[in-house]
Amino acid sequence: MRINKFLAEQGIASRRMCDAIIAEGRVAINGKTAVPGDDVKASDTVMLDGKILSHKVKYEYYMMNKPKGYVCTVKDDKDRKTIMQLLSAGAGRVFPVGRLDYDTEGLLLLTNDGELAFRLTAPQNEIAKTYLVRVEGAISEIQLNRLRAGVEIEPGVVTKRCKLNVVETNKKYTKLHIVLTEGKNREIRKMFAAVGKEVKFLKRIRIGDLTLTGLDRGAVRKLTREEVFYLKNL
């Protein structure tokens, strides 16, 4: 097993963040400083910051209804509130699967299962995620079709085709459901900005067929076995 995957399964961080930790020289395998790409066997002794890590891992899986005003990190250098503050003390060492912006709320998964986290966030797997979006005023069919076909959100960066439907509209605002299979930074806000609309409210309401039904804003619950099985087979 690659060392970054081993660390991710320990709940240390995502694979990408684990690569950075390894590059900092904080990880050792059998007393030798590890480098990205090293492999770990069951017989190896792995240490992080001088502490031995166990090869036995109990996986935990949680769903959170993230409120706005929280960042999806374990610690924040700007001293903002983090989603970890919403977890109970007995939740174990887990990390968020992907991210929701500071001003975005909704469905967020947390786990120490690095393999599942990778499956759900890898762009090539195209896991569908549904969002509720509210913009001011009406939005034209021309604007909707541009969004559906893909728009340039940065020089040379064009979004994939997406599903987009209006669910409510009046003179003051329009609510829409948008389904994406990628997760670029602030993608939805940039998409609507590209067609002249500012997002006033954004909430992720679904990952695949998994929804927030019955989970209050700021609340957390464990995933059921059936839900975990479903996610692993998406």
Phi and psi restraints in degrees (value plus and minus 20) as a CYANA .aco file:
   2 ARG   PHI     -83.9   -43.9
   2 ARG   PSI     126.5   166.5
   3 ILE   PHI     -82.7   -42.7
   3 ILE   PSI     -54.9   -14.9
   4 ASN   PHI     -87.8   -47.8
   4 ASN   PSI     -55.7   -15.7
   5 LYS   PHI     -88.1   -48.1
   5 LYS   PSI     -61.5   -21.5
   6 PHE   PHI     -78.5   -38.5
   6 PHE   PSI     -66.6   -26.6
   7 LEU   PHI     -85.5   -45.5
   7 LEU   PSI     -59.5   -19.5
   8 ALA   PHI     -82.5   -42.5
   8 ALA   PSI     -59.2   -19.2
   9 GLU   PHI     -91.3   -51.3
   9 GLU   PSI     -36.1     3.9
  10 GLN   PHI    -101.6   -61.6
  10 GLN   PSI     -27.3    12.7
  11 GLY   PHI      62.2   102.2
  11 GLY   PSI      -1.9    38.1
  12 ILE   PHI     -88.9   -48.9
  12 ILE   PSI     -70.0   -30.0
  13 ALA   PHI    -194.9  -154.9
  13 ALA   PSI    -196.6  -156.6
  14 SER   PHI     -88.4   -48.4
  14 SER   PSI     145.5   185.5
  15 ARG   PHI     -77.3   -37.3
  15 ARG   PSI     -62.8   -22.8
  16 ARG   PHI     -82.3   -42.3
  16 ARG   PSI     -64.7   -24.7
  17 MET   PHI     -87.3   -47.3
  17 MET   PSI     -54.1   -14.1
  18 CYS   PHI     -84.8   -44.8
  18 CYS   PSI     -55.8   -15.8
  19 ASP   PHI     -79.4   -39.4
  19 ASP   PSI     -60.3   -20.3
  20 ALA   PHI     -87.1   -47.1
  20 ALA   PSI     -60.2   -20.2
  21 ILE   PHI     -82.4   -42.4
  21 ILE   PSI     -62.3   -22.3
  22 ILE   PHI     -84.0   -44.0
  22 ILE   PSI     -63.8   -23.8
  23 ALA   PHI     -82.6   -42.6
  23 ALA   PSI     -45.4    -5.4
  24 GLU   PHI     -97.2   -57.2
  24 GLU   PSI     -25.3    14.7
  25 GLY   PHI      60.0   100.0
  25 GLY   PSI       1.2    41.2
  26 ARG   PHI    -109.6   -69.6
  26 ARG   PSI     -26.7    13.3
  27 VAL   PHI    -135.3   -95.3
  27 VAL   PSI     118.5   158.5
  28 ALA   PHI    -149.9  -109.9
  28 ALA   PSI     122.3   162.3
  29 ILE   PHI    -138.3   -98.3
  29 ILE   PSI      96.1   136.1
  30 ASN   PHI      33.9    73.9
  30 ASN   PSI      21.0    61.0
  31 GLY   PHI      64.1   104.1
  31 GLY   PSI     -24.3    15.7
  32 LYS   PHI    -127.6   -87.6
  32 LYS   PSI     113.5   153.5
  33 THR   PHI     -78.2   -38.2
  33 THR   PSI     106.9   146.9
  34 ALA   PHI     -98.3   -58.3
  34 ALA   PSI     136.8   176.8
  35 VAL   PHI    -148.2  -108.2
  35 VAL   PSI     133.0   173.0
  36 PRO   PHI     -73.9   -33.9
  36 PRO   PSI     113.7   153.7
  37 GLY   PHI      82.2   122.2
  37 GLY   PSI     -33.0     7.0
  38 ASP   PHI     -83.2   -43.2
  38 ASP   PSI     130.2   170.2
  39 ASP   PHI    -123.3   -83.3
  39 ASP   PSI     133.3   173.3
  40 VAL   PHI    -144.0  -104.0
  40 VAL   PSI     111.1   151.1
  41 LYS   PHI    -124.1   -84.1
  41 LYS   PSI     143.8   183.8
  42 ALA   PHI     -81.1   -41.1
  42 ALA   PSI     -46.3    -6.3
  43 SER   PHI    -105.7   -65.7
  43 SER   PSI     -27.8    12.2
  44 ASP   PHI     -98.3   -58.3
  44 ASP   PSI     129.4   169.4
  45 THR   PHI    -120.6   -80.6
  45 THR   PSI      97.6   137.6
  46 VAL   PHI    -130.1   -90.1
  46 VAL   PSI     112.0   152.0
  47 MET   PHI    -145.4  -105.4
  47 MET   PSI     120.3   160.3
  48 LEU   PHI    -141.7  -101.7
  48 LEU   PSI      99.9   139.9
  49 ASP   PHI      32.6    72.6
  49 ASP   PSI      17.0    57.0
  50 GLY   PHI      64.4   104.4
  50 GLY   PSI     -19.4    20.6
  51 LYS   PHI    -126.7   -86.7
  51 LYS   PSI     111.1   151.1
  52 ILE   PHI     -93.1   -53.1
  52 ILE   PSI     114.0   154.0
  53 LEU   PHI    -121.1   -81.1
  53 LEU   PSI     116.9   156.9
  54 SER   PHI     -98.5   -58.5
  54 SER   PSI     128.4   168.4
  55 HIS   PHI    -102.0   -62.0
  55 HIS   PSI     -33.2     6.8
  56 LYS   PHI    -112.1   -72.1
  56 LYS   PSI     100.7   140.7
  57 VAL   PHI    -144.4  -104.4
  57 VAL   PSI     111.4   151.4
  58 LYS   PHI    -119.0   -79.0
  58 LYS   PSI      93.9   133.9
  59 TYR   PHI     -96.3   -56.3
  59 TYR   PSI     119.6   159.6
  60 GLU   PHI    -147.3  -107.3
  60 GLU   PSI     126.3   166.3
  61 TYR   PHI    -157.3  -117.3
  61 TYR   PSI     107.3   147.3
  62 TYR   PHI    -151.9  -111.9
  62 TYR   PSI     133.1   173.1
  63 MET   PHI    -137.0   -97.0
  63 MET   PSI     115.2   155.2
  64 MET   PHI    -145.1  -105.1
  64 MET   PSI     122.0   162.0
  65 ASN   PHI    -117.0   -77.0
  65 ASN   PSI      68.1   108.1
  66 LYS   PHI     -86.5   -46.5
  66 LYS   PSI     110.1   150.1
  67 PRO   PHI    -103.6   -63.6
  67 PRO   PSI     141.2   181.2
  68 LYS   PHI     -90.0   -50.0
  68 LYS   PSI     136.9   176.9
  69 GLY   PHI      72.6   112.6
  69 GLY   PSI      -9.6    30.4
  70 TYR   PHI    -147.1  -107.1
  70 TYR   PSI     124.4   164.4
  71 VAL   PHI    -120.8   -80.8
  71 VAL   PSI     128.7   168.7
  72 CYS   PHI    -110.6   -70.6
  72 CYS   PSI      41.1    81.1
  73 THR   PHI    -157.3  -117.3
  73 THR   PSI     143.6   183.6
  74 VAL   PHI     -94.6   -54.6
  74 VAL   PSI     -60.9   -20.9
  75 LYS   PHI    -154.7  -114.7
  75 LYS   PSI     133.9   173.9
  76 ASP   PHI    -149.1  -109.1
  76 ASP   PSI     106.3   146.3
  77 ASP   PHI     -93.5   -53.5
  77 ASP   PSI     -29.5    10.5
  78 LYS   PHI    -118.7   -78.7
  78 LYS   PSI     -13.5    26.5
  79 ASP   PHI      41.2    81.2
  79 ASP   PSI      13.4    53.4
  80 ARG   PHI    -105.9   -65.9
  80 ARG   PSI     142.6   182.6
  81 LYS   PHI     -86.3   -46.3
  81 LYS   PSI     120.9   160.9
  82 THR   PHI    -136.1   -96.1
  82 THR   PSI     138.8   178.8
  83 ILE   PHI     -82.1   -42.1
  83 ILE   PSI     -43.1    -3.1
  84 MET   PHI     -83.6   -43.6
  84 MET   PSI     -44.8    -4.8
  85 GLN   PHI     -90.7   -50.7
  85 GLN   PSI     -35.1     4.9
  86 LEU   PHI    -109.7   -69.7
  86 LEU   PSI     -32.6     7.4
  87 LEU   PHI    -100.9   -60.9
  87 LEU   PSI     127.5   167.5
  88 SER   PHI     -92.6   -52.6
  88 SER   PSI     140.4   180.4
  89 ALA   PHI     -80.9   -40.9
  89 ALA   PSI     -47.9    -7.9
  90 GLY   PHI    -113.6   -73.6
  90 GLY   PSI      -5.7    34.3
  91 ALA   PHI     -92.8   -52.8
  91 ALA   PSI     -36.5     3.5
  92 GLY   PHI      65.9   105.9
  92 GLY   PSI     159.1   199.1
  93 ARG   PHI    -112.7   -72.7
  93 ARG   PSI      76.3   116.3
  94 VAL   PHI    -144.1  -104.1
  94 VAL   PSI     146.4   186.4
  95 PHE   PHI    -158.1  -118.1
  95 PHE   PSI     137.5   177.5
  96 PRO   PHI     -90.5   -50.5
  96 PRO   PSI     123.9   163.9
  97 VAL   PHI    -111.1   -71.1
  97 VAL   PSI      81.4   121.4
  98 GLY   PHI      55.5    95.5
  98 GLY   PSI    -188.4  -148.4
  99 ARG   PHI    -159.5  -119.5
  99 ARG   PSI     133.7   173.7
 100 LEU   PHI    -140.1  -100.1
 100 LEU   PSI     119.5   159.5
 101 ASP   PHI     -79.6   -39.6
 101 ASP   PSI     142.4   182.4
 102 TYR   PHI     -72.4   -32.4
 102 TYR   PSI     -61.8   -21.8
 103 ASP   PHI    -114.2   -74.2
 103 ASP   PSI     -12.7    27.3
 104 THR   PHI    -126.7   -86.7
 104 THR   PSI     123.0   163.0
 105 GLU   PHI    -141.4  -101.4
 105 GLU   PSI     157.5   197.5
 106 GLY   PHI      98.0   138.0
 106 GLY   PSI    -177.0  -137.0
 107 LEU   PHI     -89.6   -49.6
 107 LEU   PSI     101.0   141.0
 108 LEU   PHI    -154.2  -114.2
 108 LEU   PSI     113.0   153.0
 109 LEU   PHI    -120.2   -80.2
 109 LEU   PSI     125.6   165.6
 110 LEU   PHI    -153.1  -113.1
 110 LEU   PSI     120.3   160.3
 111 THR   PHI    -182.7  -142.7
 111 THR   PSI     147.4   187.4
 112 ASN   PHI    -129.5   -89.5
 112 ASN   PSI      -8.2    31.8
 113 ASP   PHI    -109.0   -69.0
 113 ASP   PSI      73.6   113.6
 114 GLY   PHI     -83.1   -43.1
 114 GLY   PSI     -52.5   -12.5
 115 GLU   PHI     -86.6   -46.6
 115 GLU   PSI     -64.2   -24.2
 116 LEU   PHI     -86.1   -46.1
 116 LEU   PSI     -62.4   -22.4
 117 ALA   PHI     -78.1   -38.1
 117 ALA   PSI     -61.5   -21.5
 118 PHE   PHI     -85.2   -45.2
 118 PHE   PSI     -63.3   -23.3
 119 ARG   PHI     -80.7   -40.7
 119 ARG   PSI     -59.8   -19.8
 120 LEU   PHI     -98.0   -58.0
 120 LEU   PSI     -41.1    -1.1
 121 THR   PHI    -129.1   -89.1
 121 THR   PSI     -33.9     6.1
 122 ALA   PHI     -84.6   -44.6
 122 ALA   PSI     103.9   143.9
 123 PRO   PHI     -75.7   -35.7
 123 PRO   PSI     -55.0   -15.0
 124 GLN   PHI     -87.5   -47.5
 124 GLN   PSI     -38.0     2.0
 125 ASN   PHI    -103.0   -63.0
 125 ASN   PSI     -36.2     3.8
 126 GLU   PHI      28.2    68.2
 126 GLU   PSI      32.6    72.6
 127 ILE   PHI     -93.0   -53.0
 127 ILE   PSI     104.6   144.6
 128 ALA   PHI     -93.8   -53.8
 128 ALA   PSI     111.9   151.9
 129 LYS   PHI    -148.5  -108.5
 129 LYS   PSI     109.3   149.3
 130 THR   PHI    -126.6   -86.6
 130 THR   PSI     116.2   156.2
 131 TYR   PHI    -145.7  -105.7
 131 TYR   PSI     127.0   167.0
 132 LEU   PHI    -118.2   -78.2
 132 LEU   PSI     104.9   144.9
 133 VAL   PHI    -141.5  -101.5
 133 VAL   PSI     119.0   159.0
 134 ARG   PHI    -145.1  -105.1
 134 ARG   PSI     109.1   149.1
 135 VAL   PHI    -143.8  -103.8
 135 VAL   PSI     139.6   179.6
 136 GLU   PHI     -94.4   -54.4
 136 GLU   PSI     122.7   162.7
 137 GLY   PHI      48.6    88.6
 137 GLY   PSI    -185.5  -145.5
 138 ALA   PHI    -108.7   -68.7
 138 ALA   PSI     142.5   182.5
 139 ILE   PHI    -150.3  -110.3
 139 ILE   PSI     113.9   153.9
 140 SER   PHI    -101.6   -61.6
 140 SER   PSI     142.6   182.6
 141 GLU   PHI     -85.5   -45.5
 141 GLU   PSI     -51.3   -11.3
 142 ILE   PHI     -84.3   -44.3
 142 ILE   PSI     -64.5   -24.5
 143 GLN   PHI     -83.2   -43.2
 143 GLN   PSI     -62.1   -22.1
 144 LEU   PHI     -81.3   -41.3
 144 LEU   PSI     -64.5   -24.5
 145 ASN   PHI     -86.8   -46.8
 145 ASN   PSI     -55.4   -15.4
 146 ARG   PHI     -81.8   -41.8
 146 ARG   PSI     -63.7   -23.7
 147 LEU   PHI     -84.4   -44.4
 147 LEU   PSI     -63.4   -23.4
 148 ARG   PHI     -82.5   -42.5
 148 ARG   PSI     -56.3   -16.3
 149 ALA   PHI    -100.5   -60.5
 149 ALA   PSI     -38.8     1.2
 150 GLY   PHI      88.3   128.3
 150 GLY   PSI     112.5   152.5
 151 VAL   PHI    -147.1  -107.1
 151 VAL   PSI     136.8   176.8
 152 GLU   PHI    -102.3   -62.3
 152 GLU   PSI      96.7   136.7
 153 ILE   PHI    -120.9   -80.9
 153 ILE   PSI     -37.8     2.2
 154 GLU   PHI    -168.6  -128.6
 154 GLU   PSI     140.7   180.7
 155 PRO   PHI     -72.8   -32.8
 155 PRO   PSI      95.7   135.7
 156 GLY   PHI      62.5   102.5
 156 GLY   PSI     -21.2    18.8
 157 VAL   PHI    -129.7   -89.7
 157 VAL   PSI      91.0   131.0
 158 VAL   PHI    -135.1   -95.1
 158 VAL   PSI     113.6   153.6
 159 THR   PHI     -94.0   -54.0
 159 THR   PSI     137.9   177.9
 160 LYS   PHI     -92.7   -52.7
 160 LYS   PSI     143.9   183.9
 161 ARG   PHI     -79.5   -39.5
 161 ARG   PSI     127.1   167.1
 162 CYS   PHI    -162.6  -122.6
 162 CYS   PSI     145.1   185.1
 163 LYS   PHI    -113.5   -73.5
 163 LYS   PSI     115.8   155.8
 164 LEU   PHI    -168.8  -128.8
 164 LEU   PSI     104.6   144.6
 165 ASN   PHI    -156.6  -116.6
 165 ASN   PSI     119.2   159.2
 166 VAL   PHI     -99.8   -59.8
 166 VAL   PSI     110.0   150.0
 167 VAL   PHI    -128.8   -88.8
 167 VAL   PSI     -39.8     0.2
 168 GLU   PHI    -182.9  -142.9
 168 GLU   PSI     118.1   158.1
 169 THR   PHI    -170.6  -130.6
 169 THR   PSI     126.0   166.0
 170 ASN   PHI    -175.6  -135.6
 170 ASN   PSI    -189.1  -149.1
 171 LYS   PHI     -88.1   -48.1
 171 LYS   PSI     -45.7    -5.7
 172 LYS   PHI    -108.5   -68.5
 172 LYS   PSI     -58.0   -18.0
 173 TYR   PHI    -176.1  -136.1
 173 TYR   PSI     147.1   187.1
 174 THR   PHI    -152.9  -112.9
 174 THR   PSI     111.6   151.6
 175 LYS   PHI    -126.7   -86.7
 175 LYS   PSI     118.9   158.9
 176 LEU   PHI    -156.9  -116.9
 176 LEU   PSI     135.9   175.9
 177 HIS   PHI    -128.1   -88.1
 177 HIS   PSI     108.6   148.6
 178 ILE   PHI    -145.6  -105.6
 178 ILE   PSI     114.5   154.5
 179 VAL   PHI    -134.0   -94.0
 179 VAL   PSI      98.9   138.9
 180 LEU   PHI    -134.3   -94.3
 180 LEU   PSI     134.2   174.2
 181 THR   PHI    -141.0  -101.0
 181 THR   PSI      -4.3    35.7
 182 GLU   PHI    -157.9  -117.9
 182 GLU   PSI     152.2   192.2
 183 GLY   PHI    -164.2  -124.2
 183 GLY   PSI      39.7    79.7
 184 LYS   PHI     -90.4   -50.4
 184 LYS   PSI     135.7   175.7
 185 ASN   PHI     -78.7   -38.7
 185 ASN   PSI     103.2   143.2
 186 ARG   PHI      31.1    71.1
 186 ARG   PSI      16.1    56.1
 187 GLU   PHI     -78.6   -38.6
 187 GLU   PSI     -69.2   -29.2
 188 ILE   PHI     -84.9   -44.9
 188 ILE   PSI     -63.1   -23.1
 189 ARG   PHI     -81.7   -41.7
 189 ARG   PSI     -60.6   -20.6
 190 LYS   PHI     -89.7   -49.7
 190 LYS   PSI     -55.7   -15.7
 191 MET   PHI     -80.6   -40.6
 191 MET   PSI     -69.6   -29.6
 192 PHE   PHI     -89.7   -49.7
 192 PHE   PSI     -53.6   -13.6
 193 ALA   PHI     -81.9   -41.9
 193 ALA   PSI     -53.3   -13.3
 194 ALA   PHI     -86.0   -46.0
 194 ALA   PSI     -41.7    -1.7
 195 VAL   PHI    -130.6   -90.6
 195 VAL   PSI      -2.5    37.5
 196 GLY   PHI      63.1   103.1
 196 GLY   PSI       0.6    40.6
 197 LYS   PHI    -142.0  -102.0
 197 LYS   PSI     117.2   157.2
 198 GLU   PHI    -119.2   -79.2
 198 GLU   PSI     110.0   150.0
 199 VAL   PHI     -96.3   -56.3
 199 VAL   PSI     103.2   143.2
 200 LYS   PHI    -118.8   -78.8
 200 LYS   PSI     -42.5    -2.5
 201 PHE   PHI    -171.3  -131.3
 201 PHE   PSI     116.8   156.8
 202 LEU   PHI    -163.9  -123.9
 202 LEU   PSI     106.9   146.9
 203 LYS   PHI    -162.0  -122.0
 203 LYS   PSI     109.3   149.3
 204 ARG   PHI    -102.4   -62.4
 204 ARG   PSI     104.5   144.5
 205 ILE   PHI    -132.8   -92.8
 205 ILE   PSI     -29.0    11.0
 206 ARG   PHI    -178.8  -138.8
 206 ARG   PSI     120.9   160.9
 207 ILE   PHI    -143.3  -103.3
 207 ILE   PSI      93.3   133.3
 208 GLY   PHI      40.3    80.3
 208 GLY   PSI    -142.0  -102.0
 209 ASP   PHI    -123.1   -83.1
 209 ASP   PSI     -13.8    26.2
 210 LEU   PHI    -103.3   -63.3
 210 LEU   PSI     107.0   147.0
 211 THR   PHI    -144.0  -104.0
 211 THR   PSI     153.7   193.7
 212 LEU   PHI    -110.1   -70.1
 212 LEU   PSI     -11.3    28.7
 213 THR   PHI     -67.8   -27.8
 213 THR   PSI     103.4   143.4
 214 GLY   PHI      63.8   103.8
 214 GLY   PSI     -19.9    20.1
 215 LEU   PHI    -127.5   -87.5
 215 LEU   PSI      95.2   135.2
 216 ASP   PHI     -89.7   -49.7
 216 ASP   PSI     139.0   179.0
 217 ARG   PHI     -78.2   -38.2
 217 ARG   PSI     107.8   147.8
 218 GLY   PHI      68.4   108.4
 218 GLY   PSI     -26.5    13.5
 219 ALA   PHI    -107.5   -67.5
 219 ALA   PSI     138.3   178.3
 220 VAL   PHI    -155.2  -115.2
 220 VAL   PSI     123.1   163.1
 221 ARG   PHI    -164.7  -124.7
 221 ARG   PSI     138.9   178.9
 222 LYS   PHI     -94.7   -54.7
 222 LYS   PSI     125.4   165.4
 223 LEU   PHI     -93.6   -53.6
 223 LEU   PSI     127.4   167.4
 224 THR   PHI     -97.2   -57.2
 224 THR   PSI     145.4   185.4
 225 ARG   PHI     -79.4   -39.4
 225 ARG   PSI     -59.1   -19.1
 226 GLU   PHI     -84.7   -44.7
 226 GLU   PSI     -59.0   -19.0
 227 GLU   PHI     -87.4   -47.4
 227 GLU   PSI     -61.0   -21.0
 228 VAL   PHI     -83.3   -43.3
 228 VAL   PSI     -64.1   -24.1
 229 PHE   PHI     -79.7   -39.7
 229 PHE   PSI     -63.2   -23.2
 230 TYR   PHI     -80.2   -40.2
 230 TYR   PSI     -67.4   -27.4
 231 LEU   PHI     -84.0   -44.0
 231 LEU   PSI     -57.3   -17.3
 232 LYS   PHI     -90.5   -50.5
 232 LYS   PSI     -35.9     4.1
 233 ASN   PHI    -133.3   -93.3
 233 ASN   PSI      -7.8    32.2
